Amino acid sequence: MTDGPAVWTDGYRVRAYEVGADGRATLPAVCNWLQETAGNHATALGWAVDTLQAQGRTWVLSRLHLRLAELPRWRDEVRVTTWPAGVHRVFALREFRIEDGGGRELGIATTGWLLLDLATHRPLRSLADVEAIARNAPGRVLDDPFDRLPETESPDSETAVEVRFADLDMNHHANNVSVIAWALEALPEDVALGATFGALEIEFRAETHHGDTIGVRAQREPAAPATFRHTLVRAGDGREIARARSVWTPGRS
């Protein structure tokens, strides 16, 4: 399964439906580009989700750490380059570099993926193919050990969302990008509409399905008021489905 290219690049043009009120790409749009590029590379390597599902396995994104220097504007050309970077604990590592049409770096990301057994829902540790292809690829762009993120202990704001049919992915649970979008819903308006995004770390902890109600909480870091903790909890059973931390700069760039 390692006959494909070690490094993969896809190009995107920022569409009107991918920008926010400031005319720049939204964070969910950027995360969709990462996911699409990863999926295209996985297909070229023989690791596509539909291929693995026929074998009783699937990929699940567990961790994401994204840093952006700048969000592209409407109609800008963007290139996303990705490659496997080996294995850390049970995570198959995949890195990303985001550039504008002229090759200027806009951002970087590292991700940790789990290869799950569909029957048991437990991670598989047989990731030799990932290690093999990583030997011919660049290393990590962010050396994140993927330690547990802090929880939201005293939320400053809270809201609720309901999982829609449109949120579901091919594994029949809410797509990771939908979860990221929900996390942003609890931000104060002055941040959501008046600040510049800098970084996101998110830990996906449980699946959620159509009709579930998700409580979304946000809390400013006491020593870093431009940094927020996010916790997403399923209302039905109190299960925490995701934990995140986001960093913002006051004012729009």
N, C-alpha and C positions, 0 to 999 in steps of 0.2 A: 504493500500500500504506500510505498515511498518513492514511486517513479516520477511523480510530478515535481514542479519547481519548488525550491526551498523558500523562495520569496515571491510574493504575489502583490500586484498593484491594480487597483480599480480607479476609474475616474468618475466624478460626479459633477453635475452642474446644479447649483443651489436653486431649487424651484420655489415659486411663490408660496406653495403650501408648506414649505419647510422653514419659513422665517417667522419671527415673532413681530411684535409691535415696533421694534427698533430696526427692522429690515435686515437683521442678521439671522443666520441659521439658529434654530433652537437646539438646546442640549439633546432632546430626544432625536432630532434629525441627525445629529452627529453620531449618536449611539447606533442609530439604524444603519448608517454607512459602515460603522465598524462591524456590525453583525453581518451585513450583507457581504462585505469583503471577506470576512472570516469564512462564511459559508461557501463562497465561490472558490476560495483556496482549498477548503476541505474537500469540495467536490473534485477538484483537480488531483488531489492526493488520494482519492478513493475513500475519503472519510465522511461523505455526505450523510446527513441525518437520515434520509430515506433509505440509503444503502445500509446503514447500521441498524435501523429499526427492523429490517428484514432478518438481521442476525440476532435480534433480541437485545440490542444495545442502543444507546443514544448519548449525544453530547448535551450537557447542561452547563450553562455559564454560572459559576459560583461567585467569582470575585471580579471586580473591575476597578481600576485606578486610572483616571483620565485627568490630564493636565492640559489646559489650553492657554496659549498666549493671546489668541485672537479668534473670534468667531467669524467665518466668512460671511460676506453679504449676498443678498439676492443676485442671482445670475453669475456669481463667481464660479470659476472652475476649481475643483478640489481633487487632490489625489490622495488615496489612502493605501498605504503599503503595510503588509502584515507578514509575519513569519512565526513558526513555532520556535520556542526558546528552551525546550527541554521540559523537565519534570521537577516539581517541588512538592514534597510530601505526596498527596494524592492528586495534585493539580497538574494538568497538562497546560503549560504556559504558552501564551500567544501574545506577541507584541505588535504595536501599531505605531506608525508615523503618519501624521496628517500634514499635507503641504498644499500651498496654493498653486495655481497654474504655472507660476514662474519658479517653483521649487523652493519657496520660502516656507520654513517650518511654522505651522500653526499650532501643533499640539502633538502629544505622545500619550500612549496608553499601554498598560499591561493588564492581562486578564488571566484568570485561573479557571480552567474548565474541568468538569468531572465527566468521566466516561461511566455511565450508569448501566447496570443490568436492569432491563425493563421488568423482569419478573420479581426481583427482590428490591429494586430501587436502591441498591447499594453500589458504591463506587467500585469499579474494577481497577486493579493496580497494574494490569498488563499494558504498559504504555511504551514498550520498546520501540514501536514505529515512530512515536513522537520524538524520542531521544535520538533516533537515527537521522531523521530529517533535520533536526536542530543542529547537528554537527556541521552542516553546510550552510547555516543561516547566521545572521548577526546575533549577538547576545541580547540581553534584556535592556530596554530603554529606561525602565524604572525598577530598581532593585527592591521591590516591596515583598516582605516576607508573608504578607497576608495574615497578620495577626488579627485577633478579634477587635472590632471597632467598639467604641464606648456606646452604651445605651443612652437613650433620652430619659433622664431621671426626673426632671421638673420641666415639662414642656411649656414653652411660651405661647404656643398656638397649636390647635388641633382641628382636623377636619375629617370627613369620611368620604370614601368613594365606593362605588359598586362595580364589581368586575362584569364587563360587558362581553357579548359574543365577539366583538371586534378586538378585544384584548387577547384572545386565545391564540396560541401558536400550534405547531404541528404535534406537540406533545400533549395538547388539550389542557394546558394550564396557562395562566397569564404570562404574556411575553415579558422578557426582562425590561424592554424599553418602556412598556406601560408602567411597570413598577417604578422606574426612574421618574417618569412623568408624574406619578402620584406623589412621590416624595416631595416634589417641588411645590405641590399644592398647599402645603402648610407653611410656606415661607411668608413673611410679612410682605405687604404690597410694595413697600419702598425697596425691598431687595429683589422681588420677582420682576418688577417693572423698572426699577431705577438703579440696579447695580450690575456690574460686569462679572460674568462667571469666570472662575479661575481653575477650580479643580473639584473632582468628585471621587470619593471612594465608596463603594457599595458592596455589601455582603448579602447575597441572596440565601435565605435560610430555609424556606419552605415553599411548597407549591400553593397556588390559590386558583380557584376554579370559578366558572360562571355563576353569578348570583351571590358570591361571597361579598360581604361588606368589610372594608378595610379601614381601620382607624389609622390616620396619618398624623404623626406628632413631630414638631420641630422645636429645637432649643438652641439658643445662642451659647457658644462656648464662653464660660465666664471670663477667661483671660484673653479671648480672641473674638470680639464681637462681630467680626466679618465671617466667622466660621460657625456652621450650624451642624448639630447632630440631628439625625432623622431616624425615627422608628416607625415601622409599619406593622400593624397587628391585626390579625383576622378576628373580627368581632364574635363569630360563632363559638370559638373555643379558646380565644386568648392567645393563639399561637403567633409568635413573631415570625413574619415572613421575610423581612429585610431590615437591614440596619445600614445607615449611610452617614457620610460626613461631606459637606460641601463648603467651598471657600469662595468668597465674593469680594470684589473691590467696589467701594462706593462710587456711584456715577457710571454713566454709560460711556464706553469708549467710542 
